[in-house]
Amino acid sequence: MQKQKQHFLLPCLLYITGLIFPQSIISQEMEGEIRYLATNNWTKQMASLDYISKQQRERIAYMWGNRSEWKFYMNLYFSPKESKYEESEEKAEPDEEGGYSWRKDAFYLKRNFEKNTLHDVMTITGKAYIIEDSIQAPGWKILNDMKEVAGHICMNAVLDDSIKKQKIVAWFALDIPIPAGPERLCGLPGLILEADYNDGAKVLTADRIILKKLDKELALPKKEKGKKINEAEYLKIIREHIEEKRKAEEPWFWGMRY
């Protein structure tokens, strides 16, 4: 009975999608820009750490202050062949003295789906790295739930990150068959418009989608600084950093992105 329900569901979804979105939009060359509102919840991020004692949590919370959330914008440029994810120049909230910002660090993520390659530039513990490798398909588990995100009907999928100990729930658009997404998320049969890490510890939601012909938005800078590594070396750096922070009873996301 369950298999029959699943087989029946997808044709219905495709039919509904065809009713909601004009055929002219669905059939045109899919490329453009997405702005994501990123919300980091400090309290929930701390709660996801199983190696931090209550006394240590209280000490860190005192050092950090009363603010539990901070928000910023990220941009994703996409086409059927490529995507590029980077920080936005727009501000989601006013600057505050002493506030934290990722924008001080080198950060942009490039995917070439035609060549199946990635080119990521990011800063980890103060050091810049250029990660170049093939795209490795994440172990997504596609579910059957649906909801609307930024005017698009989306289906959900779940991914477990065993290194960072994160459960990620992604919502991908059924009418935009491009395997791109925010952060390092990709590999689903539709563009990821929302991602939730550890039940609200970090949430990225598309709040503006502009379909347009891209010009130079997908291009990489002519000059890049950083040590070149592959995916395996990147994961080794992440594992060692998290283990070091675990021993010191400090949040591992001090020095790298959550």
C-alpha positions as CSV (number, residue, x, y, z in Angstrom):
1,M,0.0,0.0,0.0
2,Q,2.8,2.4,0.9
3,K,4.6,1.8,-2.5
4,Q,1.3,2.4,-4.4
5,K,0.9,5.7,-2.5
6,Q,4.5,6.8,-3.3
7,H,4.0,5.9,-7.0
8,F,0.8,7.9,-7.1
9,L,2.2,10.9,-5.3
10,L,4.9,12.1,-7.7
11,P,2.6,12.2,-10.8
12,C,0.1,14.2,-8.8
13,L,2.9,16.6,-7.7
14,L,4.0,17.1,-11.2
15,Y,0.4,17.8,-12.3
16,I,-0.1,20.3,-9.5
17,T,3.2,22.0,-10.3
18,G,2.1,22.4,-13.9
19,L,-1.1,24.1,-12.8
20,I,0.6,26.5,-10.4
21,F,3.5,27.6,-12.5
22,P,2.9,28.9,-16.1
23,Q,4.4,26.7,-18.8
24,S,6.4,29.6,-20.2
25,I,8.3,29.9,-16.9
26,I,8.9,26.1,-16.5
27,S,10.2,25.7,-20.1
28,Q,12.5,28.7,-20.2
29,E,16.3,28.4,-19.6
30,M,16.5,28.1,-15.8
31,E,19.1,30.5,-14.5
32,G,19.2,33.3,-12.0
33,E,19.8,34.5,-8.5
34,I,18.5,33.4,-5.1
35,R,18.9,35.3,-1.9
36,Y,18.8,33.2,1.3
37,L,18.1,34.5,4.7
38,A,20.5,32.7,7.0
39,T,19.5,32.5,10.7
40,N,22.0,31.1,13.3
41,N,20.6,30.3,16.7
42,W,23.4,30.4,19.2
43,T,21.4,28.6,22.0
44,K,20.5,25.7,19.7
45,Q,24.0,25.3,18.3
46,M,25.4,25.1,21.8
47,A,22.7,22.6,22.8
48,S,23.8,20.3,19.9
49,L,27.2,19.8,21.5
50,D,27.3,16.6,23.6
51,Y,30.7,17.3,25.1
52,I,30.1,20.7,26.7
53,S,29.3,20.6,30.4
54,K,26.5,22.8,31.9
55,Q,29.1,24.9,33.8
56,Q,31.0,25.5,30.5
57,R,27.8,26.4,28.6
58,E,26.9,29.0,31.3
59,R,30.5,30.4,31.1
60,I,30.4,30.7,27.3
61,A,26.9,32.1,27.3
62,Y,28.0,34.8,29.7
63,M,31.0,35.6,27.5
64,W,28.8,35.8,24.4
65,G,26.0,37.9,25.9
66,N,22.2,37.7,25.7
67,R,21.9,37.6,21.9
68,S,20.7,34.1,20.8
69,E,20.3,34.7,17.0
70,W,22.0,36.6,14.3
71,K,20.9,36.9,10.6
72,F,22.6,37.6,7.3
73,Y,22.0,37.1,3.6
74,M,23.7,34.7,1.2
75,N,23.4,34.6,-2.6
76,L,23.3,31.6,-5.0
77,Y,23.7,32.1,-8.7
78,F,22.6,29.1,-10.7
79,S,22.2,27.7,-14.2
80,P,21.7,24.1,-15.4
81,K,25.4,23.8,-15.7
82,E,26.9,25.7,-12.8
83,S,26.3,27.4,-9.5
84,K,28.1,29.8,-7.2
85,Y,27.3,30.6,-3.6
86,E,28.7,33.6,-1.8
87,E,28.1,36.2,0.8
88,S,25.6,39.0,0.0
89,E,26.4,42.7,0.2
90,E,22.9,43.2,1.6
91,K,22.5,43.3,5.4
92,A,19.7,41.3,7.0
93,E,19.9,43.3,10.2
94,P,21.7,46.5,11.5
95,D,25.3,46.2,12.5
96,E,25.9,46.0,16.2
97,E,29.1,46.9,18.0
98,G,31.0,43.7,18.9
99,G,28.7,41.6,16.6
100,Y,30.1,38.7,14.7
101,S,30.3,38.4,11.0
102,W,31.4,35.7,8.6
103,R,32.1,38.4,5.9
104,K,35.6,38.9,7.2
105,D,36.6,35.6,5.8
106,A,37.3,34.4,2.2
107,F,34.2,32.4,1.2
108,Y,32.6,31.3,-2.1
109,L,31.5,27.9,-3.4
110,K,31.5,26.9,-7.1
111,R,29.9,23.8,-8.6
112,N,30.2,22.7,-12.3
113,F,27.6,20.1,-12.8
114,E,28.5,19.5,-16.4
115,K,32.1,18.6,-15.4
116,N,31.1,17.3,-12.0
117,T,33.7,19.5,-10.2
118,L,33.8,21.7,-7.2
119,H,35.9,24.7,-6.4
120,D,35.4,26.0,-2.9
121,V,37.3,28.9,-1.2
122,M,36.9,29.2,2.6
123,T,38.7,30.2,5.7
124,I,39.1,27.7,8.5
125,T,40.7,28.7,11.8
126,G,42.2,31.8,10.1
127,K,43.7,30.0,7.2
128,A,42.4,30.2,3.6
129,Y,41.9,27.0,1.5
130,I,41.0,26.3,-2.1
131,I,39.3,23.0,-2.3
132,E,39.3,21.4,-5.7
133,D,37.8,17.9,-6.4
134,S,34.9,16.1,-8.0
135,I,31.4,16.5,-6.6
136,Q,30.6,13.6,-4.3
137,A,26.9,12.8,-4.1
138,P,25.7,13.2,-0.5
139,G,23.6,10.4,1.0
140,W,20.3,12.1,0.9
141,K,17.1,10.3,1.9
142,I,14.1,11.7,0.0
143,L,10.9,11.9,1.9
144,N,7.3,12.6,0.8
145,D,6.4,15.8,2.7
146,M,5.6,19.0,0.8
147,K,5.5,22.7,1.5
148,E,5.8,26.0,-0.3
149,V,9.0,28.0,-0.2
150,A,9.3,31.3,-2.0
151,G,6.4,30.5,-4.2
152,H,7.6,27.0,-5.2
153,I,6.2,23.6,-4.2
154,C,9.1,21.7,-2.5
155,M,9.7,18.2,-1.3
156,N,12.0,17.4,1.6
157,A,15.0,15.2,2.0
158,V,17.2,14.4,5.0
159,L,21.0,14.1,5.3
160,D,23.1,13.1,8.4
161,D,26.5,14.7,8.6
162,S,28.5,12.3,10.8
163,I,31.5,14.6,11.1
164,K,29.7,17.7,12.4
165,K,26.9,15.7,14.0
166,Q,24.2,17.5,12.1
167,K,20.8,16.4,10.8
168,I,20.0,18.5,7.8
169,V,16.5,18.7,6.4
170,A,16.4,20.2,2.9
171,W,13.4,21.4,0.8
172,F,14.0,21.2,-3.0
173,A,11.9,22.8,-5.7
174,L,10.1,20.3,-8.0
175,D,9.9,22.7,-10.9
176,I,13.6,23.7,-10.9
177,P,15.5,20.5,-11.8
178,I,19.0,21.8,-10.9
179,P,21.0,19.9,-8.3
180,A,22.4,23.1,-6.5
181,G,21.8,24.5,-3.1
182,P,23.2,26.8,-0.3
183,E,26.4,26.1,1.6
184,R,27.9,22.8,0.4
185,L,24.5,21.2,-0.1
186,C,23.8,19.7,-3.6
187,G,22.8,16.5,-5.4
188,L,19.0,16.6,-5.1
189,P,16.7,16.4,-8.2
190,G,15.7,20.1,-7.6
191,L,17.2,23.3,-6.4
192,I,17.3,23.5,-2.6
193,L,15.4,26.5,-1.4
194,E,15.5,25.8,2.4
195,A,17.8,23.9,4.7
196,D,17.4,23.4,8.4
197,Y,20.4,22.2,10.5
198,N,19.7,20.4,13.8
199,D,16.1,21.6,14.3
200,G,16.7,25.3,14.0
201,A,20.4,25.7,15.0
202,K,20.9,27.1,11.5
203,V,18.2,27.8,8.9
204,L,18.6,29.0,5.4
205,T,15.5,30.1,3.5
206,A,15.1,31.5,0.0
207,D,13.3,34.8,0.3
208,R,13.9,36.2,-3.2
209,I,14.3,34.4,-6.5
210,I,15.1,36.3,-9.7
211,L,15.1,34.4,-13.0
212,K,17.5,36.2,-15.3
213,K,20.3,35.7,-17.8
214,L,23.5,35.6,-15.8
215,D,26.6,37.5,-17.0
216,K,29.7,37.4,-14.8
217,E,28.1,36.2,-11.6
218,L,29.3,32.6,-12.1
219,A,32.9,33.6,-12.8
220,L,35.7,33.1,-10.3
221,P,38.1,35.9,-9.3
222,K,41.2,36.2,-11.4
223,K,43.4,36.0,-8.3
224,E,42.8,33.6,-5.4
225,K,44.7,33.1,-2.2
226,G,44.8,30.0,-0.2
227,K,46.4,26.5,0.1
228,K,45.0,24.1,-2.5
229,I,43.7,20.8,-1.1
230,N,41.3,18.1,-2.2
231,E,38.0,17.0,-0.5
232,A,39.7,14.3,1.6
233,E,42.2,16.8,2.9
234,Y,39.4,19.2,3.7
235,L,37.5,16.6,5.7
236,K,40.7,15.7,7.6
237,I,41.1,19.3,8.6
238,I,37.5,19.5,9.8
239,R,37.8,16.3,11.8
240,E,41.0,17.4,13.5
241,H,39.6,20.8,14.3
242,I,36.5,19.3,15.9
243,E,38.5,16.8,17.9
244,E,40.7,19.5,19.2
245,K,37.7,21.6,20.3
246,R,36.1,18.6,21.8
247,K,39.2,18.0,24.0
248,A,39.2,21.7,25.0
249,E,35.4,21.7,25.7
250,E,34.9,24.5,23.3
251,P,32.4,24.9,20.4
252,W,33.9,23.5,17.2
253,F,32.2,26.3,15.2
254,W,34.5,28.8,16.6
255,G,36.9,29.1,13.7
256,M,34.7,27.5,11.0
257,R,31.1,27.7,9.6
258,Y,28.4,25.8,11.5
